[in-house]
């Protein structure tokens, strides 16, 4: 099956319409031409390999806690069914039962998995006609509302906002990290979703946050988009013109491009592969 063409633009890759306005469309066009979707992806993965586990202090007890897989792929999963229908009590009960059965402290939702919970019109693709966005582009860590997060790498705030709609992010931050100390080629971004509203209102674009700062707390249902309390952590290698509109879920057809634009955060948090029960 050929890689799908974009409906949103017919401009060539190097035109201002693509390269200047929509870097994601430019990355898709590069892939279609047989080029690397994100030229700096290889350098980032080399950096990532040298910093495995360096973000393991993000959440209290993450280094030692037993983790368990939270299935949001299958409609047969009680957690997925309750989450898709915004059934708060059902989601809480299903997650508690899963924790008890599997014996884990922190639940994990996988990067790049195709999920059944994205059914609302919010998830209709603007790039491919008649397609839903259902490929999860971040990593989820399930923990109680109010859990504090400690920033593992110094950053500058790019976006701090409340997206107060059902099945959205709720409190959200986007941070820019500069491990190359001024070399834009090594800079990358992190997207933090489902935070408390107070977290989002604490920061302003341009604020500098030092590594080791307790910078955020997880939100509860009524302020995190009506999801089980969890962190959505997503990395991004592109400087998007509007990070508040960065997709947290993408079209499965573009999976090779998403892997380059939004690399897997898992190696930063865990040094060993995560198993699934």
C-alpha positions in Angstrom: 0.0 0.0 0.0 1.6 3.4 -1.0 2.2 6.0 1.6 -0.9 8.3 1.7 -0.7 11.7 0.1 -1.7 14.8 2.0 -5.1 16.4 1.4 -4.3 19.6 3.2 -1.6 20.8 0.8 -0.4 20.2 -2.8 2.6 22.5 -2.4 6.1 21.1 -2.9 8.2 20.4 0.2 10.5 23.5 -0.1 7.6 26.0 -0.6 6.8 28.6 2.1 3.3 27.1 2.5 4.8 23.7 3.7 8.2 24.6 5.1 7.2 27.8 6.8 3.6 27.2 7.9 3.3 23.5 8.6 6.5 21.6 9.6 4.5 18.4 10.0 3.3 18.5 6.4 6.9 19.2 5.4 8.1 16.2 7.3 5.5 14.0 5.7 6.5 15.3 2.3 10.2 14.5 3.0 9.2 11.0 3.9 7.3 10.7 0.7 10.4 11.7 -1.2 12.5 9.0 0.5 14.2 11.4 2.8 14.4 11.4 6.6 11.2 13.0 7.9 13.3 14.9 10.5 17.0 15.3 9.6 18.1 15.7 13.2 16.4 12.5 14.4 19.5 10.4 14.2 21.5 12.8 16.3 18.7 12.9 18.9 18.6 9.1 19.2 22.4 9.2 19.7 21.9 11.6 22.6 19.0 9.5 23.9 21.2 6.4 24.0 23.7 8.2 26.2 20.9 9.4 28.6 18.9 6.2 29.2 17.0 6.4 32.5 18.1 10.0 33.2 14.5 11.0 33.6 13.6 8.3 36.1 13.3 10.8 38.9 10.4 12.5 37.2 7.7 10.9 39.5 8.1 9.7 43.1 9.0 6.1 43.3 9.2 5.6 39.5 12.7 4.0 39.7 11.5 1.3 42.2 7.8 1.0 41.4 6.4 -2.0 39.7 4.7 -0.9 36.5 1.8 -2.5 34.7 0.4 -2.1 31.2 -3.0 -0.3 30.9 -4.8 -1.6 27.8 -6.5 1.2 25.9 -6.3 -0.6 22.6 -9.1 -3.1 22.9 -12.8 -2.5 23.4 -12.8 -5.6 25.6 -10.7 -3.7 28.1 -12.9 -2.4 31.0 -10.6 0.6 31.4 -10.8 1.5 27.7 -14.6 1.1 27.6 -15.1 3.3 30.6 -12.6 5.9 29.4 -14.1 6.1 25.9 -17.6 6.8 27.4 -16.2 9.2 30.1 -17.6 6.9 32.8 -15.6 8.2 35.8 -16.8 5.7 38.3 -16.4 2.8 35.9 -12.8 3.9 34.9 -11.8 4.2 38.5 -13.2 0.8 39.4 -11.7 -0.9 36.4 -8.3 0.6 37.0 -8.3 -0.4 40.7 -9.3 -3.9 39.7 -6.5 -4.1 37.2 -4.0 -2.8 39.7 -5.1 -5.4 42.3 -5.0 -8.2 39.7 -1.6 -7.3 38.2 0.0 -6.0 41.4 1.5 -2.8 40.0 1.8 0.7 41.5 2.2 2.8 38.3 0.3 2.1 35.1 1.9 2.6 31.7 0.1 3.4 28.4 2.3 2.7 25.4 3.8 5.1 22.8 2.6 4.6 19.2 -0.2 2.1 20.0 -3.5 2.2 18.2 -6.3 2.9 20.6 -10.0 2.5 20.7 -10.8 5.3 23.1 -10.5 8.2 20.5 -14.0 8.2 19.1 -15.2 11.9 19.3 -15.1 14.3 16.4 -12.0 15.9 17.9 -10.1 13.0 16.6 -11.1 13.2 12.9 -8.1 13.7 10.7 -7.6 17.0 8.9 -5.0 15.4 6.7 -6.7 12.3 5.4 -10.4 12.2 4.4 -12.6 9.8 6.4 -9.8 8.8 8.8 -9.7 8.9 12.6 -6.5 9.8 14.6 -6.0 6.9 16.9 -2.3 6.4 17.2 -1.0 7.5 20.6 2.1 9.7 20.2 3.2 9.9 23.8 3.8 7.7 26.8 1.2 7.6 29.6 2.1 7.2 33.3 -1.0 6.6 35.5 -0.7 7.9 39.1 -3.0 9.6 41.6 -4.2 13.1 41.1 -1.9 15.6 42.8 1.3 13.5 42.1 4.2 15.9 41.9 6.5 15.9 38.9 10.2 16.9 39.1 11.8 18.4 36.0 14.7 16.2 34.9 16.3 18.6 32.4 16.3 22.4 32.5 13.8 24.0 30.1 12.1 27.1 28.9 8.3 27.3 28.9 6.8 27.5 25.4 3.1 26.9 26.2 1.2 27.0 29.5 -2.5 26.7 29.1 -5.7 25.0 30.3 -7.6 23.1 27.6 -10.8 22.7 29.5 -12.8 20.3 27.3 -13.7 16.7 27.7 -11.1 14.3 26.2 -8.6 17.1 25.9 -5.4 17.7 27.9 -6.8 19.9 30.7 -3.7 21.5 32.2 -0.9 21.5 29.6 2.8 22.6 29.3 5.2 22.6 26.4 8.9 23.0 27.3 12.0 23.5 25.2 15.1 21.7 26.2 18.6 22.7 25.0 21.1 20.0 25.9 23.5 21.4 23.4 23.6 24.8 25.2 22.7 27.1 22.3 23.0 24.7 19.4 19.5 24.7 17.9 20.2 21.4 16.2 20.1 19.6 19.5 17.1 21.3 21.0 13.9 19.4 21.5 10.5 19.9 23.1 8.5 18.0 25.7 4.7 18.1 25.9 3.0 17.5 29.3 -0.7 16.8 29.3 -3.4 16.1 31.9 -1.9 18.4 34.6 -3.7 20.4 37.2 -5.1 23.8 36.2 -2.9 25.4 38.9 0.2 24.0 37.2 -0.7 25.5 33.9 -1.4 28.9 35.5 1.8 28.8 37.5 4.0 29.3 34.4 4.2 31.7 31.5 5.9 31.4 28.1 9.5 32.4 28.5 9.9 31.2 32.1 13.0 29.2 32.8 12.7 26.1 34.9 15.7 24.6 36.5 16.3 20.8 36.6 15.2 19.4 39.9 12.2 21.8 40.2 8.9 20.4 41.2 7.1 22.0 38.4 3.8 20.2 37.9 1.1 18.1 39.5 -1.3 15.6 37.8 -4.9 16.8 37.5 -8.0 14.9 38.5 -10.9 14.1 36.1 -12.5 17.5 36.4 -9.4 19.3 35.2 -7.5 16.8 33.1 -10.0 16.3 30.3 -12.0 13.7 32.2 -9.5 10.9 32.0 -8.1 8.6 34.7 -5.4 10.7 36.4 -2.2 10.2 34.4 0.6 12.1 32.7 0.9 12.2 28.9 4.5 12.8 28.1 5.4 13.4 24.5 8.7 14.5 22.9 8.9 16.6 19.7 11.8 17.3 17.5 10.1 20.0 15.4 9.7 23.7 16.3 6.0 23.9 15.6 4.4 27.3 15.0 1.6 26.6 17.5 2.5 24.0 20.0 -0.9 24.3 21.7 -2.2 22.4 18.6 0.5 19.7 18.5 -1.2 16.4 18.0 -1.1 14.0 20.9 -2.8 11.3 18.7 -2.1 10.8 15.0 -3.1 8.9 11.9 -1.8 5.4 11.9 -1.0 5.8 8.2 1.7 8.3 9.1 3.3 6.2 11.8 6.8 6.2 10.2 6.8 10.0 10.3 5.4 10.2 13.8 8.2 8.0 15.0 10.7 10.6 13.8 8.8 13.7 14.9 7.7 12.4 18.3 10.3 9.9 19.5 9.7 7.4 22.2 10.2 8.9 25.7 10.3 5.4 27.3 14.2 5.1 27.3 14.5 8.3 29.2 12.4 6.9 32.0 13.2 3.2 32.1 16.5 1.4 31.4 14.9 -1.9 30.8 12.1 -2.8 28.3 8.6 -2.6 29.8 6.8 -6.0 29.8 3.1 -6.5 29.2 0.9 -8.8 31.2 
